[in-house]
Amino acid sequence: MANEHPQESRRGKSERGFASMDAGRQREIASKGGKAAHESGRAHEFSSAEARIAGRKGGEAVSRDREHMSAIGRKGGEASGGNRAARNAGE
């Protein structure tokens, strides 16, 4: 009685369900769902204008986090500065 579901005792490694399938099988099933949605007319396809608006909203949301933006800039600066230092060392 203490262990009615032996799969659950292995840290969530169930042998059942979508998540336990290999990636190829998951893609195959998901692809069928996407095709069915398009065939039935329930799938939404973004126009270029809708995609532009969505991208702008995402960019605005990310850029509000000043600390995050600072970290991105710092990482880029370190990468370009590191490359310059490597080139100069070879001269």
C-alpha positions as CSV (number, residue, x, y, z in Angstrom):
1,M,0.0,0.0,0.0
2,A,2.9,2.4,0.7
3,N,4.0,2.3,-2.9
4,E,0.9,1.9,-5.2
5,H,2.6,3.6,-8.2
6,P,6.2,2.2,-8.6
7,Q,7.0,4.6,-11.5
8,E,6.4,7.6,-9.3
9,S,9.0,6.6,-6.7
10,R,11.8,7.1,-9.3
11,R,11.9,10.9,-9.1
12,G,9.1,11.4,-11.6
13,K,10.6,9.1,-14.2
14,S,7.3,7.6,-15.3
15,E,7.3,5.3,-18.2
16,R,3.9,6.7,-19.3
17,G,2.8,9.8,-21.1
18,F,4.1,12.3,-23.6
19,A,7.1,13.5,-21.6
20,S,8.5,10.0,-21.3
21,M,8.6,9.5,-25.1
22,D,11.8,10.1,-27.1
23,A,12.0,13.5,-28.8
24,G,11.4,12.1,-32.3
25,R,8.1,10.5,-31.2
26,Q,7.0,13.7,-29.5
27,R,7.7,15.7,-32.7
28,E,5.7,13.2,-34.7
29,I,2.7,13.5,-32.5
30,A,2.9,17.3,-32.2
31,S,3.2,17.6,-35.9
32,K,0.0,15.6,-36.4
33,G,-1.8,18.0,-34.0
34,G,-0.6,21.0,-35.8
35,K,-1.6,19.7,-39.2
36,A,-5.1,18.8,-37.8
37,A,-5.5,22.3,-36.4
38,H,-4.6,23.9,-39.7
39,E,-6.9,21.6,-41.7
40,S,-9.8,22.4,-39.4
41,G,-9.2,26.1,-39.5
42,R,-8.5,26.4,-35.8
43,A,-4.8,27.3,-36.1
44,H,-3.8,30.9,-36.0
45,E,-1.2,32.2,-38.5
46,F,0.5,35.5,-37.7
47,S,0.5,38.1,-40.4
48,S,3.8,40.1,-40.7
49,A,2.1,43.0,-39.0
50,E,0.9,40.9,-36.0
51,A,4.4,39.3,-35.7
52,R,6.0,42.8,-35.7
53,I,3.7,44.0,-32.9
54,A,4.3,40.8,-30.9
55,G,8.1,41.2,-31.3
56,R,7.9,44.8,-30.2
57,K,6.0,43.9,-27.1
58,G,8.5,41.2,-26.2
59,G,11.4,43.6,-26.7
60,E,9.8,46.3,-24.5
61,A,9.1,43.8,-21.7
62,V,12.7,42.5,-21.7
63,S,14.2,46.0,-21.9
64,R,12.3,47.1,-18.8
65,D,14.7,44.9,-16.8
66,R,17.7,47.3,-16.6
67,E,19.9,44.8,-14.8
68,H,19.2,42.1,-17.4
69,M,20.0,44.6,-20.3
70,S,23.2,45.6,-18.5
71,A,24.3,42.0,-18.2
72,I,23.6,41.5,-22.0
73,G,25.7,44.6,-22.9
74,R,28.5,43.6,-20.5
75,K,28.7,40.1,-22.1
76,G,28.8,41.5,-25.6
77,G,31.5,44.0,-24.6
78,E,33.6,41.3,-23.0
79,A,33.3,39.1,-26.1
80,S,34.3,41.8,-28.5
81,G,37.1,43.1,-26.2
82,G,38.4,39.6,-25.7
83,N,38.6,39.1,-29.4
84,R,40.5,42.4,-29.8
85,A,42.9,41.4,-27.1
86,A,43.6,38.0,-28.8
87,R,44.3,39.7,-32.1
88,N,46.6,42.3,-30.6
89,A,48.5,39.6,-28.7
90,G,49.4,38.0,-32.0
91,E,51.1,41.1,-33.4
